[in-house]
């Protein structure tokens, strides 16, 4: 579905004014969807807005969800840190 939306011109950096997951990349990170994260990155999604409180929401979401055997959380954390996300930043 994400490919179809992007193929039809959806902005991979779209920010919604409401809700916790205010852009597609944050939603994909929160759900641990590496396939969607990769697709969004290939289409120009940027992590420059994923800092502080948003990164904290992603991490808290992972803890609250519990085990996600299909997701390598350490791989995602390493990737986020490598992209400049402040994982030690303020929480909200």
MIDOSE-1310 file (N, C-alpha, C; in nm, 2 decimals, decimal comma, always signed):
residues 92
xxxx	+0,08/-0,12/+0,00/+0,00/+0,00/+0,00/+0,09/+0,13/+0,00; +0,20/+0,12/+0,08/+0,28/+0,24/+0,09/+0,34/+0,28/-0,05; +0,38/+0,17/-0,12/+0,44/+0,19/-0,26/+0,33/+0,26/-0,35; +0,21/+0,21/-0,34/+0,11/+0,27/-0,43/+0,09/+0,42/-0,40
xxxx	+0,08/+0,45/-0,27/+0,06/+0,59/-0,23/+0,18/+0,68/-0,28; +0,30/+0,63/-0,26/+0,42/+0,70/-0,30/+0,42/+0,71/-0,45; +0,39/+0,61/-0,52/+0,39/+0,61/-0,67/+0,29/+0,71/-0,72; +0,18/+0,74/-0,64/+0,08/+0,83/-0,69/+0,10/+0,97/-0,63
xxxx	+0,22/+0,99/-0,58/+0,26/+1,13/-0,54/+0,25/+1,16/-0,39; +0,22/+1,07/-0,30/+0,22/+1,10/-0,16/+0,35/+1,15/-0,11; +0,35/+1,24/-0,03/+0,48/+1,30/+0,03/+0,53/+1,21/+0,14; +0,65/+1,16/+0,13/+0,70/+1,07/+0,24/+0,73/+1,14/+0,37
xxxx	+0,73/+1,28/+0,36/+0,76/+1,36/+0,48/+0,63/+1,43/+0,53; +0,51/+1,39/+0,48/+0,39/+1,45/+0,52/+0,38/+1,45/+0,68; +0,34/+1,56/+0,73/+0,32/+1,57/+0,88/+0,17/+1,60/+0,91; +0,11/+1,51/+0,98/-0,03/+1,52/+1,02/-0,03/+1,61/+1,15
xxxx	-0,13/+1,69/+1,15/-0,14/+1,79/+1,27/-0,19/+1,72/+1,40; -0,25/+1,60/+1,38/-0,30/+1,54/+1,50/-0,25/+1,40/+1,52; -0,25/+1,34/+1,64/-0,20/+1,21/+1,66/-0,06/+1,20/+1,70; -0,02/+1,09/+1,76/+0,11/+1,07/+1,81/+0,21/+1,05/+1,69
xxxx	+0,17/+0,97/+1,60/+0,26/+0,93/+1,48/+0,23/+1,04/+1,37; +0,30/+1,15/+1,38/+0,27/+1,26/+1,29/+0,33/+1,25/+1,15; +0,40/+1,15/+1,12/+0,45/+1,13/+0,98/+0,47/+0,98/+0,95; +0,47/+0,94/+0,83/+0,48/+0,80/+0,79/+0,61/+0,73/+0,85
xxxx	+0,72/+0,80/+0,85/+0,84/+0,74/+0,90/+0,83/+0,71/+1,05; +0,77/+0,80/+1,13/+0,75/+0,77/+1,27/+0,66/+0,66/+1,29; +0,55/+0,65/+1,21/+0,46/+0,54/+1,22/+0,53/+0,40/+1,20; +0,61/+0,40/+1,09/+0,69/+0,28/+1,06/+0,79/+0,24/+1,16
xxxx	+0,86/+0,34/+1,22/+0,95/+0,32/+1,33/+0,88/+0,26/+1,45; +0,77/+0,32/+1,48/+0,69/+0,28/+1,60/+0,65/+0,13/+1,59; +0,61/+0,09/+1,47/+0,57/-0,05/+1,44/+0,68/-0,14/+1,41; +0,80/-0,09/+1,39/+0,92/-0,17/+1,36/+0,91/-0,23/+1,22
xxxx	+0,85/-0,15/+1,13/+0,84/-0,20/+0,99/+0,96/-0,16/+0,90; +1,06/-0,25/+0,91/+1,18/-0,22/+0,83/+1,16/-0,20/+0,68; +1,06/-0,28/+0,63/+1,03/-0,27/+0,49/+0,98/-0,14/+0,45; +0,89/-0,08/+0,53/+0,83/+0,05/+0,51/+0,93/+0,16/+0,53
xxxx	+1,02/+0,14/+0,63/+1,12/+0,24/+0,66/+1,21/+0,25/+0,54; +1,26/+0,13/+0,49/+1,35/+0,13/+0,37/+1,28/+0,20/+0,25; +1,15/+0,17/+0,23/+1,08/+0,23/+0,11/+1,07/+0,38/+0,13; +1,04/+0,42/+0,24/+1,02/+0,57/+0,27/+1,16/+0,64/+0,25
xxxx	+1,26/+0,58/+0,30/+1,40/+0,64/+0,29/+1,44/+0,64/+0,14; +1,41/+0,54/+0,06/+1,44/+0,54/-0,08/+1,36/+0,65/-0,15; +1,25/+0,69/-0,10/+1,16/+0,79/-0,16/+1,18/+0,93/-0,10; +1,29/+0,94/-0,02/+1,32/+1,08/+0,03/+1,28/+1,11/+0,17
xxxx	+1,22/+1,02/+0,25/+1,18/+1,05/+0,38/+1,31/+1,09/+0,46; +1,29/+1,19/+0,55/+1,40/+1,24/+0,63/+1,37/+1,22/+0,78; +1,48/+1,19/+0,85/+1,47/+1,18/+1,00/+1,50/+1,31/+1,07; +1,52/+1,41/+1,00/+1,56/+1,54/+1,07/+1,45/+1,59/+1,17
xxxx	+1,33/+1,54/+1,16/+1,22/+1,59/+1,25/+1,20/+1,49/+1,36; +1,27/+1,37/+1,36/+1,25/+1,27/+1,46/+1,35/+1,28/+1,57; +1,32/+1,37/+1,66/+1,41/+1,40/+1,77/+1,34/+1,41/+1,90; +1,41/+1,40/+2,01/+1,35/+1,42/+2,14/+1,23/+1,35/+2,17
xxxx	+1,12/+1,42/+2,18/+0,99/+1,36/+2,22/+0,94/+1,25/+2,13; +0,96/+1,27/+2,00/+0,91/+1,18/+1,90/+0,99/+1,05/+1,91; +1,12/+1,06/+1,93/+1,21/+0,94/+1,94/+1,16/+0,87/+2,07; +1,14/+0,94/+2,18/+1,09/+0,89/+2,30/+0,96/+0,81/+2,29
xxxx	+0,87/+0,87/+2,21/+0,74/+0,80/+2,18/+0,76/+0,67/+2,12; +0,85/+0,66/+2,02/+0,88/+0,54/+1,95/+0,94/+0,43/+2,05; +1,03/+0,47/+2,13/+1,09/+0,38/+2,23/+0,99/+0,33/+2,33; +0,91/+0,43/+2,38/+0,81/+0,39/+2,48/+0,70/+0,29/+2,41
xxxx	+0,67/+0,32/+2,29/+0,58/+0,23/+2,22/+0,63/+0,09/+2,21; +0,76/+0,08/+2,18/+0,82/-0,05/+2,17/+0,82/-0,13/+2,30; +0,84/-0,06/+2,41/+0,84/-0,12/+2,55/+0,70/-0,16/+2,58; +0,60/-0,07/+2,55/+0,46/-0,10/+2,58/+0,41/-0,22/+2,50
xxxx	+0,46/-0,23/+2,38/+0,41/-0,34/+2,29/+0,46/-0,48/+2,34; +0,58/-0,47/+2,40/+0,64/-0,60/+2,44/+0,71/-0,67/+2,33; +0,73/-0,80/+2,34/+0,81/-0,87/+2,24/+0,76/-0,85/+2,10; +0,85/-0,82/+2,01/+0,82/-0,81/+1,86/+0,92/-0,90/+1,79
xxxx	+0,90/-1,03/+1,79/+1,00/-1,12/+1,74/+1,04/-1,09/+1,59; +0,95/-1,03/+1,52/+0,98/-1,01/+1,38/+1,07/-0,88/+1,36; +1,10/-0,81/+1,47/+1,17/-0,69/+1,46/+1,30/-0,70/+1,54; +1,41/-0,66/+1,47/+1,54/-0,65/+1,54/+1,55/-0,50/+1,60
xxxx	+1,50/-0,48/+1,72/+1,50/-0,35/+1,78/+1,64/-0,29/+1,79; +1,74/-0,37/+1,82/+1,88/-0,32/+1,83/+1,92/-0,26/+1,69; +1,89/-0,33/+1,58/+1,92/-0,29/+1,45/+1,85/-0,15/+1,42; +1,73/-0,14/+1,46/+1,66/-0,01/+1,44/+1,72/+0,10/+1,53
xxxx	+1,75/+0,07/+1,65/+1,82/+0,17/+1,74/+1,95/+0,22/+1,68; +2,03/+0,12/+1,63/+2,16/+0,16/+1,57/+2,14/+0,24/+1,45; +2,04/+0,21/+1,36/+2,01/+0,29/+1,24/+1,96/+0,43/+1,28; +1,87/+0,44/+1,38/+1,82/+0,57/+1,42/+1,94/+0,65/+1,47
xxxx	+2,02/+0,60/+1,55/+2,13/+0,67/+1,61/+2,23/+0,72/+1,50; +2,25/+0,62/+1,40/+2,34/+0,66/+1,29/+2,28/+0,77/+1,20; +2,15/+0,78/+1,20/+2,08/+0,89/+1,12/+2,08/+1,02/+1,20; +2,13/+1,02/+1,33/+2,13/+1,14/+1,40/+2,02/+1,16/+1,50
xxxx	+1,93/+1,06/+1,52/+1,82/+1,08/+1,61/+1,88/+1,08/+1,76; +1,84/+1,18/+1,83/+1,89/+1,19/+1,97/+1,81/+1,10/+2,06; +1,86/+0,98/+2,08/+1,79/+0,88/+2,16/+1,80/+0,91/+2,31; +1,89/+1,00/+2,35/+1,90/+1,03/+2,49/+1,84/+1,17/+2,52
xxxx	+1,76/+1,22/+2,42/+1,70/+1,35/+2,43/+1,59/+1,35/+2,53; +1,53/+1,47/+2,55/+1,42/+1,48/+2,64/+1,30/+1,40/+2,60; +1,22/+1,35/+2,70/+1,10/+1,27/+2,67/+0,98/+1,36/+2,69; +0,95/+1,43/+2,58/+0,82/+1,51/+2,57/+0,84/+1,64/+2,64
